[in-house]
Amino acid sequence: MIRVAYDPTLFQGTATYYTSGRPPYSRDLVPTLAAEGRLDGSGRLLDVGCGPGILSLALANHFEEVIGLDPDREMLAEGARRAAQSGLENIQWAQGRAEEISTLDLGMFRMVTFGQSFHWTDRERVAEMVYDRLESGGVLAIISHAHEGRPQPEGPGYPPIPHEAIRALIERYLGPRRRAGQGGFAQPTDPHEDLLARTRFGVSRRVFCAGRDDIVQDIDAVLANYFSMSFAAPPLFGDQRARFEEDVRAALTAYSPSGLFWDWPGDTQIVLAGKTGQGKRS
Ligand SMILES: C[S@@+](CC[C@H](N)C(=O)[O-])C[C@H]1O[C@@H](n2cnc3c(N)ncnc32)[C@H](O)[C@@H]1O
């Protein structure tokens, strides 16, 4: 188990930076999920660790009802605000942790998504809970950006975001241990497929959708990207925040006098597992 107790300060202060800073998923993600889940506008989606509703909103038109589940109130408020702005009325927002799926009265789902959120959970226990909440034939989809082993495209001609330099600055301010809320965080090392093999899902497979190679961000957006991360959440910097921001702006200007950067998030990876009704345990 990676995290035992949920720390409510994990993403504190990040929600409003999320949509302006985080690079979007592949344009092929939604069509791929629609095809994999044979989505036809009926059924229900549970989007776990929904944050400001990135997947909830993107998939809303493919379901009758969507539940965005997240423990962070600010994220849910941002999701509700964005849904209202887009005129989407079939999304409900529920406050809770993935580890509470079995005790929350959420009903049954055709698809359950985790967008960059599965690694925050007690994965094996949560996968079993998800299995129970999926209709027969339903699909679990674990989505993230993937760089490793993926070909890097040409890009639109601006310098890439100097991630190493920014991470070095973060380390100078916050220390070498990757911060997360009140504590630290260690990324799970075993692939989701290995973990799912130990659950009733059994078999899973990995699909890649081509990442967007044309994302150009200005300095504000690069800063917003980092302030949307748990390891660089604004409250972690305390009264050093303005100085940190100044240092990042100076470093970015030195890297790109135009103030523009190429943001290559990598391809979008989906780990897919289906509920066949023939799970190992019942
Ligand atoms: C990186 S954001 C992902 C947001 C969105 N799903 C996306 O695709 O961009 C991770 C989200 O996971 C949520 N989270 C953290 N621990 C969680 C847990 N134990 N159960 C459910 N969600 C959790 C955080 O509050 C945060 O909103």
The ligand as a Tripos MOL2 file, in Angstrom:
@<TRIPOS>MOLECULE
LIG
   27    29     1     0     0
SMALL
NO_CHARGES

@<TRIPOS>ATOM
      1 C1         -3.3230   14.8760  -10.8920 C.3       1 LIG1
      2 S1         -4.9980   15.1260  -10.3860 S.3       1 LIG1
      3 C2         -5.8920   14.3720  -11.7420 C.3       1 LIG1
      4 C3         -7.0930   15.1580  -12.2080 C.3       1 LIG1
      5 C4         -7.8210   14.5920  -13.4150 C.3       1 LIG1
      6 N1         -8.3420   13.2780  -13.1460 N.3       1 LIG1
      7 C5         -6.9940   14.5340  -14.6810 C.2       1 LIG1
      8 O1         -7.1250   13.5660  -15.4380 O.co2     1 LIG1
      9 O2         -6.2410   15.4810  -14.9660 O.co2     1 LIG1
     10 C6         -5.1200   13.8930   -9.1310 C.3       1 LIG1
     11 C7         -6.4000   13.9550   -8.3550 C.3       1 LIG1
     12 O3         -6.4760   12.7880   -7.5430 O.3       1 LIG1
     13 C8         -7.1010   13.1470   -6.3360 C.3       1 LIG1
     14 N2         -6.7790   12.1440   -5.2920 N.ar      1 LIG1
     15 C9         -5.7020   12.0680   -4.4880 C.ar      1 LIG1
     16 N3         -5.8070   11.0070   -3.6600 N.ar      1 LIG1
     17 C10        -6.9940   10.4030   -3.9660 C.ar      1 LIG1
     18 C11        -7.6750    9.2670   -3.4490 C.ar      1 LIG1
     19 N4         -7.1570    8.5230   -2.4720 N.pl3     1 LIG1
     20 N5         -8.8680    8.9580   -3.9830 N.ar      1 LIG1
     21 C12        -9.4070    9.6870   -4.9840 C.ar      1 LIG1
     22 N6         -8.7970   10.7670   -5.5180 N.ar      1 LIG1
     23 C13        -7.6040   11.1240   -5.0130 C.ar      1 LIG1
     24 C14        -6.5610   14.5370   -6.0260 C.3       1 LIG1
     25 O4         -7.3940   15.2520   -5.1350 O.3       1 LIG1
     26 C15        -6.4960   15.1440   -7.4240 C.3       1 LIG1
     27 O5         -7.6400   15.9110   -7.7040 O.3       1 LIG1
@<TRIPOS>BOND
     1     1     2 1
     2     2     3 1
     3     2    10 1
     4     3     4 1
     5     4     5 1
     6     5     6 1
     7     5     7 1
     8     7     8 2
     9     7     9 1
    10    10    11 1
    11    11    12 1
    12    11    26 1
    13    12    13 1
    14    13    14 1
    15    13    24 1
    16    14    15 ar
    17    14    23 ar
    18    15    16 ar
    19    16    17 ar
    20    17    18 ar
    21    17    23 ar
    22    18    19 1
    23    18    20 ar
    24    20    21 ar
    25    21    22 ar
    26    22    23 ar
    27    24    25 1
    28    24    26 1
    29    26    27 1
@<TRIPOS>SUBSTRUCTURE
     1 LIG1         1 GROUP 0 **** ****
